[in-house]
Amino acid sequence: MTKQSRRKFSASFKAKVALEAIKNQKTLAELSKEFEINAVIISKWKSEFLENMAMVFDRDCAAKKEDQVDVEKLYA
């Protein structure tokens, strides 16, 4: 018998699945069959996505501010 390794999913795949779950066009059972993932994992990813949704905009603003500081140093 060979030991089955744990599957690892990329952040983009998790986001894709979470968005499909948030749309509520399909049930968790349908999504789990489509993506071949347990429904519990999909619901975890959905809740994590909803909790951290605002961070997307915070990171974007922080990154812009950091870029401006670097450009100002270069011009000085």
Backbone bond lengths (Angstrom), bond angles and torsions (degrees), N, CA, C in turn:
res aa  C-N    CA-C-N  psi(-1)  N-CA   C-N-CA  omega(-1)  CA-C   N-CA-C  phi
1 M - - - 1.455 - - 1.528 109.25 -
2 T 1.304 114.58 135.18 1.453 119.20 176.83 1.515 109.51 -98.72
3 K 1.300 114.12 145.57 1.459 119.32 -179.76 1.524 108.91 -78.63
4 Q 1.337 115.00 128.86 1.456 119.55 179.82 1.531 109.23 -82.88
5 S 1.329 116.10 127.86 1.463 119.22 -178.63 1.527 110.29 -84.72
6 R 1.295 114.10 157.98 1.451 121.06 -179.55 1.523 109.51 -76.77
7 R 1.337 115.73 135.76 1.461 119.35 179.64 1.524 109.79 -78.09
8 K 1.319 115.31 143.06 1.454 121.06 178.01 1.524 108.04 -116.85
9 F 1.323 115.99 133.76 1.453 121.30 -177.33 1.519 109.96 -113.35
10 S 1.318 116.12 143.43 1.463 120.71 179.28 1.525 109.79 -75.74
11 A 1.323 115.27 161.01 1.464 120.70 179.76 1.524 110.61 -64.14
12 S 1.319 117.60 -35.69 1.462 119.80 -179.72 1.529 111.28 -67.85
13 F 1.329 116.85 -36.83 1.463 120.16 177.27 1.519 110.65 -66.55
14 K 1.339 116.47 -42.71 1.458 120.53 178.68 1.524 110.87 -61.39
15 A 1.338 116.43 -41.72 1.459 120.59 179.39 1.527 110.95 -64.49
16 K 1.330 115.85 -40.02 1.464 120.52 179.26 1.526 110.72 -61.68
17 V 1.317 116.68 -46.13 1.461 121.70 -179.50 1.534 110.20 -66.65
18 A 1.337 116.86 -41.70 1.462 120.50 179.65 1.523 111.17 -63.61
19 L 1.319 117.35 -40.32 1.465 120.17 177.91 1.522 111.77 -64.06
20 E 1.313 116.27 -40.15 1.464 119.66 176.81 1.531 110.40 -62.71
21 A 1.330 116.81 -37.90 1.464 120.64 179.27 1.532 111.00 -69.07
22 I 1.335 116.56 -36.42 1.468 120.64 -179.49 1.522 110.99 -69.42
23 K 1.318 117.61 -32.69 1.467 121.15 -179.80 1.528 112.60 -61.90
24 N 1.319 117.45 -26.98 1.467 123.76 -179.61 1.523 112.91 59.18
25 Q 1.322 117.88 28.81 1.459 120.79 176.23 1.524 110.51 -85.63
26 K 1.333 116.60 -22.73 1.457 122.31 178.47 1.522 108.41 -129.88
27 T 1.312 116.03 154.32 1.461 119.97 177.40 1.526 109.08 -77.21
28 L 1.333 115.09 165.72 1.460 119.88 177.08 1.522 111.23 -61.87
29 A 1.318 116.90 -34.69 1.462 120.32 178.77 1.529 110.88 -64.91
30 E 1.330 116.56 -41.15 1.462 119.87 178.30 1.529 111.17 -66.47
31 L 1.338 115.94 -41.56 1.461 119.72 178.38 1.521 111.56 -65.21
32 S 1.330 116.56 -38.58 1.461 119.13 -179.48 1.528 111.06 -66.22
33 K 1.316 117.86 -34.74 1.465 120.46 175.62 1.518 110.85 -70.34
34 E 1.326 116.24 -41.35 1.471 120.81 -177.26 1.525 111.77 -64.38
35 F 1.343 116.04 -46.31 1.461 120.65 -176.11 1.525 113.14 -96.95
36 E 1.322 117.73 -1.56 1.468 124.33 179.79 1.528 111.51 56.89
37 I 1.338 115.05 49.58 1.463 122.97 179.71 1.521 107.12 -134.20
38 N 1.309 116.37 149.00 1.454 121.69 177.41 1.530 110.23 -64.00
39 A 1.320 117.00 143.74 1.464 122.36 -178.93 1.530 111.70 -63.30
40 V 1.321 117.50 -30.77 1.464 121.21 178.99 1.528 110.36 -65.11
41 I 1.322 116.65 -40.24 1.463 120.97 178.92 1.530 110.01 -65.26
42 I 1.329 116.59 -41.09 1.465 120.23 178.76 1.521 110.72 -62.17
43 S 1.321 117.20 -42.33 1.466 119.49 179.45 1.526 111.56 -67.33
44 K 1.355 117.81 -33.54 1.467 121.00 175.04 1.518 110.95 -64.14
45 W 1.345 115.70 -47.01 1.458 120.17 179.89 1.520 110.99 -62.71
46 K 1.327 116.95 -37.46 1.466 121.45 178.86 1.521 110.57 -63.41
47 S 1.329 116.85 -46.52 1.464 120.01 -179.31 1.525 111.56 -67.12
48 E 1.338 117.89 -39.15 1.463 121.14 176.40 1.528 110.71 -62.83
49 F 1.316 115.88 -41.19 1.457 120.41 179.90 1.524 110.48 -63.16
50 L 1.318 116.90 -44.61 1.460 120.43 -179.23 1.529 111.63 -66.20
51 E 1.328 117.94 -35.64 1.457 121.84 178.77 1.525 112.02 -68.32
52 N 1.333 116.73 -38.23 1.460 121.31 -173.24 1.531 113.51 -101.98
53 M 1.306 116.90 12.99 1.448 120.90 -176.95 1.536 112.61 -60.86
54 A 1.308 117.76 -40.78 1.459 121.75 -176.83 1.524 112.23 -68.06
55 M 1.312 117.91 -23.70 1.460 121.28 -178.71 1.525 112.16 -64.17
56 V 1.306 117.19 -25.14 1.462 120.69 179.28 1.522 109.74 -59.71
57 F 1.306 116.74 -43.52 1.457 120.47 -177.99 1.524 111.02 -77.71
58 D 1.322 118.32 -32.22 1.457 120.93 177.91 1.523 110.96 -66.38
59 R 1.295 117.36 -43.23 1.464 121.62 179.55 1.522 110.23 -63.92
60 D 1.302 116.21 -40.09 1.454 120.87 -178.18 1.530 110.49 -63.00
61 C 1.320 117.53 -43.66 1.467 121.20 178.83 1.527 110.71 -67.79
62 A 1.305 117.40 -40.64 1.467 121.19 -179.75 1.525 110.61 -66.00
63 A 1.300 117.36 -38.98 1.465 120.85 179.81 1.525 110.57 -65.55
64 K 1.315 117.16 -38.98 1.460 120.49 178.86 1.514 111.06 -65.15
65 K 1.328 117.14 -40.59 1.458 121.05 179.07 1.528 110.82 -64.45
66 E 1.335 117.15 -41.36 1.471 121.13 178.93 1.521 110.71 -64.42
67 D 1.322 117.46 -39.29 1.456 120.61 178.64 1.519 111.35 -64.58
68 Q 1.319 117.09 -37.78 1.456 120.58 179.93 1.522 110.88 -66.08
69 V 1.309 118.40 -38.90 1.443 122.15 179.36 1.522 109.88 -63.98
70 D 1.299 119.00 -43.57 1.457 122.44 -179.92 1.526 111.02 -64.10
71 V 1.312 117.42 -40.57 1.462 120.65 179.97 1.513 110.02 -66.02
72 E 1.328 117.48 -40.57 1.452 120.89 178.85 1.524 111.12 -63.42
73 K 1.313 117.88 -38.85 1.475 121.34 178.24 1.528 110.48 -65.06
74 L 1.326 115.76 -39.25 1.461 119.13 -179.84 1.540 111.69 -65.87
75 Y 1.297 116.19 -40.88 1.463 119.38 179.49 1.530 112.33 -70.66
76 A 1.321 116.95 -27.71 1.474 120.57 179.17 1.506 108.19 -71.93
